[in-house]
Amino acid sequence: MTRNILVTGAASGIGAEICKKLANEETNFLVHTRSNKEGLDQLVRYIEGVGGRAHQKLSDLSIKGEGRQLIKEAVEHLDGLDIIIANAGYANKTSITDITDAEFEEAHNTIARSFFELTTSAIPFLKKSNNGRIIGISAFGPHVWRTQVMPFAATAAAKGTLEITAKALALKLAPDSITVNIIAPGFIRKDPRAHLAIAPKALKDVCNQIPMGRIGEAHEVAAVVKFCASKESSYLTGQVIHVNGGLV
């Protein structure tokens, strides 16, 4: 049976790896990014190369209403919706005492409000699915607070809001067998061309704080997402699953 899947922030890194893990001849995708058209083009070619179908959409989820519009377009293109994977986001390492009002609000609009818009507007369509899944990508930021690990105050706060929203949704949607889970990655290797929120030396130093002693790979996060999107995960909901080499 064909699965209809929406993935935000899909053009590179974790988002692209998630799509590659899920793609096969029984998948229809709407893949989203804010501006990386080249990355989406490459991803669509991959999905189609393994027998899947894919549409693409560029939009800025920090703009009010864009999340709801994305769901509308997903349903129109895919003729239904089974799985939402909310991966769009970024890291802002500015100190809490230096961050501006605009930066703080942008983090919450892009990460937390867009998740709320996407998920709540999708509920009527997920209820029609026999494999309704909501999966949000959070981060270690809301959970790790110590001097040896750099904080990401604004985006961590937004991710924390996303996690609480997911728990509320999980409670509400459990009677409909729609599962809602969060994956919280640790430090994950970026694509070579991607923006780096952390300098290479700082990233190397932080490895000393990771029990496994290394940075994670995007495919390791995507593998957990794949399980959460599967029928085998039908009794797993309301959880925050950490993929971080033991950091938490």
C-alpha positions in Angstrom: 0.0 0.0 0.0 1.3 3.4 -1.0 2.4 5.7 1.9 2.0 9.5 1.5 4.8 11.4 3.3 5.5 15.0 4.0 9.1 15.9 5.1 10.1 19.4 5.9 13.7 20.6 5.9 14.4 17.8 3.4 17.0 19.2 1.1 20.1 18.1 3.0 21.4 16.4 6.2 19.0 14.6 8.4 16.0 15.5 6.3 17.5 14.1 3.1 18.7 10.9 4.8 15.2 10.3 6.2 13.7 10.5 2.7 16.3 8.1 1.4 15.6 5.6 4.2 11.9 5.7 3.5 11.8 5.9 -0.3 10.7 2.9 -2.3 8.2 2.1 -5.1 5.3 2.4 -2.6 6.0 6.0 -1.4 4.7 9.4 -2.5 6.5 12.4 -1.1 6.1 16.1 -0.7 9.6 17.3 0.2 10.1 20.8 1.5 12.9 23.3 2.1 13.1 27.0 2.6 15.5 27.8 -0.3 17.8 24.9 -1.2 16.3 24.1 -4.6 19.4 22.3 -5.8 19.3 19.9 -2.8 15.6 19.2 -3.4 16.2 18.5 -7.1 18.9 15.9 -6.2 16.6 14.3 -3.6 13.7 14.1 -6.0 16.0 12.3 -8.5 17.0 9.8 -5.8 13.4 9.1 -4.8 12.3 8.6 -8.4 15.4 6.5 -9.0 14.2 3.9 -6.5 10.7 3.9 -7.8 9.0 6.5 -5.6 7.2 9.7 -6.6 8.0 13.2 -5.3 6.8 16.7 -5.5 8.7 19.6 -4.0 7.9 22.9 -2.3 9.9 25.9 -1.2 8.5 28.0 1.6 9.5 29.8 4.7 7.8 28.1 7.7 8.6 31.1 9.9 5.7 32.9 8.2 2.4 32.5 9.9 0.1 30.2 8.0 2.8 28.5 5.8 2.5 25.3 7.8 -1.2 25.0 7.1 -0.7 25.8 3.5 1.9 23.1 3.2 -0.5 20.5 4.5 -3.1 21.7 2.0 -0.7 21.3 -0.9 0.5 17.9 0.4 -3.0 16.5 0.5 -3.7 17.9 -3.0 -0.5 16.5 -4.5 -0.5 13.2 -2.7 -4.2 12.4 -2.5 -4.0 11.9 1.3 -1.5 12.0 4.1 0.0 9.2 6.2 3.2 10.5 7.7 4.4 13.9 8.7 8.1 14.4 9.5 8.8 17.9 10.8 12.5 18.3 10.4 12.8 22.0 9.4 14.9 24.0 11.9 18.3 25.4 12.7 20.6 26.1 15.6 21.3 29.6 17.0 24.2 29.6 19.5 23.8 33.3 20.4 23.9 33.8 24.2 20.5 34.3 25.9 21.7 37.7 27.1 22.6 38.8 23.6 19.8 37.4 21.4 17.3 39.9 20.1 13.6 39.8 20.3 13.4 39.2 16.6 15.8 36.2 16.7 13.9 34.6 19.6 10.6 35.0 17.9 11.9 33.7 14.6 13.2 30.5 16.3 9.8 29.8 17.8 7.9 30.7 14.6 10.1 28.4 12.5 10.3 25.5 14.8 7.4 25.5 17.3 4.6 27.3 15.6 5.2 25.6 12.3 5.0 22.2 14.0 1.7 23.2 15.6 0.3 24.4 12.3 1.5 21.3 10.4 0.2 18.8 12.9 -3.1 20.2 13.9 -4.2 21.0 10.3 -3.2 17.4 9.3 -5.3 15.6 11.9 -8.4 15.1 9.7 -6.3 13.5 7.0 -4.2 11.4 9.4 -7.4 10.0 10.9 -8.2 8.5 7.4 -4.9 6.7 7.3 -4.2 3.2 8.6 -0.7 4.3 9.5 -1.0 7.8 10.9 2.4 9.0 12.1 3.7 12.4 13.3 7.5 12.6 13.9 9.2 15.7 15.0 13.0 16.3 15.0 14.1 18.1 18.1 17.7 18.4 19.4 19.8 17.8 22.5 19.5 21.5 23.3 16.4 21.3 25.6 18.1 18.5 27.7 21.8 19.3 28.1 22.8 22.2 30.2 26.4 22.2 31.4 29.4 24.5 30.9 31.4 22.1 28.7 28.6 21.9 26.0 27.6 25.1 24.2 23.9 26.0 24.7 21.5 27.1 22.0 19.2 29.1 24.1 16.6 30.4 21.6 16.3 27.4 19.4 16.5 25.0 22.4 13.5 26.8 23.9 11.6 26.4 20.6 12.5 22.7 20.4 11.3 22.3 24.0 8.0 23.8 23.0 7.8 21.5 20.1 8.4 18.5 22.4 5.6 19.5 24.8 3.2 20.1 21.8 4.0 16.6 20.6 3.2 15.1 24.0 -0.1 16.9 24.1 -0.9 15.6 20.5 0.1 12.1 21.4 -2.3 12.0 24.3 -5.1 13.4 22.2 -4.5 11.3 19.1 -3.8 7.9 20.8 -7.4 6.7 20.6 -7.2 7.2 16.8 -4.0 5.1 16.6 -2.1 8.1 15.4 1.4 8.0 17.0 3.4 11.1 17.8 7.1 10.8 18.7 10.1 13.1 18.8 13.7 12.3 17.8 16.3 14.3 19.6 19.7 14.1 17.8 22.9 15.0 19.4 25.9 16.5 17.5 25.4 15.2 13.9 27.9 15.7 11.1 26.7 18.3 8.6 26.8 18.1 4.8 30.1 19.6 3.5 28.2 22.5 1.9 25.8 23.2 4.7 25.9 26.1 7.1 27.9 25.3 10.2 26.5 26.6 13.5 29.6 25.3 15.3 33.2 25.9 14.3 35.2 22.7 13.4 37.5 23.1 16.4 34.6 23.6 18.9 32.9 20.5 17.4 36.1 18.5 17.9 36.4 19.7 21.5 32.8 18.7 22.3 33.5 15.1 21.3 35.2 14.8 24.7 31.7 15.3 26.3 30.1 12.5 24.2 30.6 9.1 25.8 31.0 7.4 22.4 33.7 10.0 21.6 32.4 10.9 18.1 30.0 13.0 16.1 26.9 11.1 14.9 25.9 10.5 11.3 22.6 11.6 9.7 21.8 8.0 8.6 21.8 7.0 12.3 19.1 9.5 13.1 17.2 8.5 9.9 17.2 4.9 10.9 15.2 5.7 14.1 12.8 7.9 12.2 12.2 5.0 9.8 11.2 2.7 12.7 8.9 5.4 14.1 7.2 5.7 10.7 6.7 1.9 10.4 3.7 -0.2 11.4 6.0 -2.0 13.9 6.0 1.2 16.0 2.2 1.1 16.5 2.5 1.0 20.4 5.1 3.7 20.6 3.8 7.3 21.2 4.5 10.4 23.2 8.2 9.7 23.5 11.4 11.7 23.0 14.0 9.4 21.7 17.6 10.5 22.0 20.2 9.6 19.3 23.3 11.2 20.7 26.0 8.8 21.6 25.2 8.9 25.3 25.3 12.7 25.6 22.2 12.9 27.7 
